[in-house]
Amino acid sequence: MKDQVIPKATAKRLPLYYRYLRILNDAGKQKVSSTELSEAVQVDSATIRRDFSYFGELGKRGYGYDVEDLMNFFAKTLNDDELTNVALIGVGNLGSALLKYKFHQSNSIRVSCAFDVNDDIVGRIVDGIPVYPMEDMMEQIKIQQIEVAILTIPADRAQGVVNHLADAGIKGILNFTAARLSAPSHVLIQNVDLTNELQTLIYFLHSDNSLTSSEE
């Protein structure tokens, strides 16, 4: 891989490419062009070629891309060849939905434990996942060597929980709360604000701006 920073927009598209390459490989397809990829994932071919260029020479002019080789490359790039255990903090409506989802689009992501304050579900197995009390969170994260957590708790409690997660060794947090959180530099926080996404969509629907299929 070239020694350079990969743009965030490019990084966000990599799982999309990888998912489609897996579909092609399962179908027995051996090669694919950027034009074919473009039609399938709804990202223009110039953007795809630019995204791929950050990783060196992945294809051959006039031939396209070897599906299996490219799929394996992105599997390693996305760490999809290694199992990552994830902790879910908060088993309310959204948290319960995420437990049911099971992240079936990746072979490498597994929610291995969940934490909540609700005595009705603490100590139970919910959709195959054990639910622990919040006071056991730091201990279990250390025991299970978990590095990634999903946060689906009330916003006013989020920062305190993030502080404990950082102390327990968590390195990445997917934040579904409305709170904007701070953490030590070694902890990466990615925010998923559903309300913001919906408001952005509605803005585009009622304005003269047009939505594009790719994020530059």
C-alpha positions in Angstrom: 0.0 0.0 0.0 1.2 3.5 -0.7 2.4 5.4 2.4 -0.2 8.1 2.3 -3.3 9.1 4.2 -6.5 7.6 2.8 -9.3 10.2 2.5 -12.2 9.6 4.9 -14.7 9.5 1.9 -12.6 6.8 0.3 -12.4 4.8 3.5 -16.2 4.9 3.8 -16.6 3.4 0.3 -14.2 0.5 0.9 -16.8 -1.8 2.6 -19.2 -1.1 -0.3 -16.6 -2.3 -2.8 -15.7 -5.3 -0.7 -19.3 -6.4 -0.2 -19.9 -6.4 -3.9 -16.7 -8.2 -4.7 -17.8 -10.9 -2.3 -21.0 -11.2 -4.2 -19.1 -11.5 -7.5 -16.7 -14.1 -6.1 -19.6 -16.2 -4.8 -21.1 -16.1 -8.2 -17.9 -17.4 -9.8 -17.0 -14.2 -11.6 -13.2 -13.9 -12.2 -12.7 -10.3 -13.3 -14.5 -7.0 -13.2 -14.0 -3.5 -14.7 -14.4 -0.2 -12.9 -17.4 0.5 -15.2 -19.1 -2.7 -14.0 -18.3 -1.8 -10.4 -19.7 1.7 -11.0 -23.0 0.4 -12.2 -23.4 -2.0 -9.3 -22.4 0.2 -6.4 -23.6 3.5 -7.9 -20.2 5.3 -7.6 -18.8 6.8 -10.8 -15.9 4.9 -12.3 -13.5 7.8 -12.1 -14.0 7.9 -8.3 -13.5 4.1 -8.1 -10.2 4.3 -10.0 -9.1 7.2 -7.8 -10.1 5.3 -4.6 -8.2 2.2 -5.8 -5.1 4.3 -6.8 -4.4 5.1 -3.1 -3.5 1.4 -2.7 -1.2 1.0 -5.6 -1.7 -1.0 -8.8 -4.7 -3.2 -8.1 -5.7 -3.8 -11.7 -4.4 -4.0 -15.3 -5.2 -1.6 -18.1 -7.4 -3.4 -20.6 -8.1 -6.3 -18.2 -9.8 -4.8 -15.2 -9.5 -6.2 -11.7 -9.1 -9.8 -10.6 -12.2 -10.4 -8.4 -10.7 -12.8 -5.9 -7.4 -11.0 -5.6 -9.1 -7.6 -5.0 -11.6 -9.2 -2.6 -8.8 -10.7 -0.6 -6.9 -7.4 -0.6 -9.8 -5.5 0.8 -10.5 -8.2 3.3 -7.1 -7.7 4.7 -7.3 -3.9 4.4 -10.6 -3.9 6.3 -9.3 -6.6 8.8 -12.2 -8.8 7.6 -9.8 -11.8 7.8 -9.7 -11.4 11.6 -12.5 -11.7 14.1 -13.3 -8.5 16.1 -15.4 -8.8 19.2 -17.6 -5.8 19.9 -19.4 -4.7 23.1 -22.9 -3.1 22.9 -23.6 -0.5 25.6 -27.3 0.0 26.0 -30.0 -2.7 25.1 -32.9 -0.4 24.5 -35.0 -0.2 21.3 -32.0 0.6 19.1 -29.6 -1.6 20.9 -32.0 -4.6 20.7 -32.4 -4.0 17.0 -28.6 -4.0 16.5 -28.4 -7.3 18.4 -30.9 -8.8 16.0 -29.0 -7.5 13.0 -25.9 -9.7 13.8 -23.8 -7.8 11.2 -24.3 -10.6 8.7 -22.5 -8.6 6.0 -19.1 -9.2 7.6 -17.6 -12.5 8.8 -15.3 -10.6 11.1 -17.6 -8.7 13.4 -19.3 -10.3 16.4 -21.1 -8.6 19.2 -19.9 -10.8 22.1 -21.5 -9.0 25.0 -23.9 -6.2 26.0 -24.4 -4.0 29.0 -27.5 -2.4 30.5 -29.0 -1.0 33.7 -32.4 -2.7 33.2 -32.8 -5.5 35.7 -35.4 -7.2 33.5 -32.7 -8.1 30.9 -29.4 -8.1 32.9 -28.3 -11.6 33.4 -30.2 -12.9 30.4 -29.2 -14.0 26.9 -30.7 -11.7 24.3 -30.5 -12.9 20.7 -27.6 -15.1 21.7 -25.7 -12.3 23.4 -25.2 -12.2 27.2 -26.3 -9.0 28.9 -24.2 -7.8 31.9 -24.8 -5.1 34.4 -23.1 -1.8 33.8 -20.9 -2.2 36.8 -19.3 -5.3 35.2 -18.5 -3.4 31.9 -14.9 -2.5 32.5 -14.0 -5.9 33.9 -15.7 -7.9 31.0 -14.1 -5.6 28.4 -10.7 -6.4 29.8 -11.4 -10.1 30.2 -12.7 -10.5 26.7 -10.1 -8.2 25.2 -12.7 -6.1 23.4 -11.4 -3.0 21.5 -14.6 -1.7 19.9 -17.9 -0.6 21.5 -21.3 0.5 20.2 -22.9 3.2 22.3 -26.8 3.3 22.3 -27.5 4.9 25.7 -29.1 8.3 26.8 -26.9 11.2 25.7 -26.6 12.6 29.2 -24.8 9.4 30.3 -22.7 8.9 27.3 -19.5 10.9 28.3 -19.2 9.2 31.6 -19.4 5.8 29.9 -16.9 6.8 27.3 -14.5 7.7 30.0 -14.8 4.2 31.5 -14.5 2.6 28.1 -11.3 4.4 27.4 -9.9 3.3 30.8 -10.9 -0.3 30.0 -8.9 -0.3 26.8 -11.5 0.4 24.1 -9.9 1.8 21.0 -13.0 2.5 18.8 -16.5 3.7 19.6 -19.5 3.8 17.3 -21.7 6.5 18.9 -25.4 6.4 18.2 -26.2 9.0 20.8 -26.8 12.7 20.1 -23.9 13.7 22.4 -20.6 14.9 20.9 -18.1 13.0 22.9 -14.4 13.6 23.8 -11.9 10.8 24.4 -8.1 10.3 24.6 -6.3 10.5 21.3 -5.9 6.7 21.0 -9.7 6.3 21.0 -11.5 6.8 17.7 -15.1 7.9 17.9 -17.4 7.6 14.9 -20.8 9.4 15.2 -24.0 8.0 13.7 -26.7 10.7 14.0 -29.9 9.3 12.5 -31.8 12.6 13.1 -29.1 14.6 11.3 -29.0 12.2 8.4 -32.8 12.4 8.0 -32.8 16.2 8.2 -30.0 16.4 5.6 -32.1 14.1 3.3 -35.2 16.3 3.8 -33.2 19.4 3.1 -32.0 18.1 -0.2 -35.6 16.9 -1.1 -36.9 20.4 -0.6 -34.1 22.4 -2.1 -32.5 22.9 -5.5 -29.5 21.0 -4.5 -29.1 17.5 -6.0 -28.0 14.4 -4.1 -25.0 12.6 -5.6 -24.3 8.9 -5.3 -20.8 9.4 -4.0 -19.2 11.5 -1.3 -16.1 13.3 -2.6 
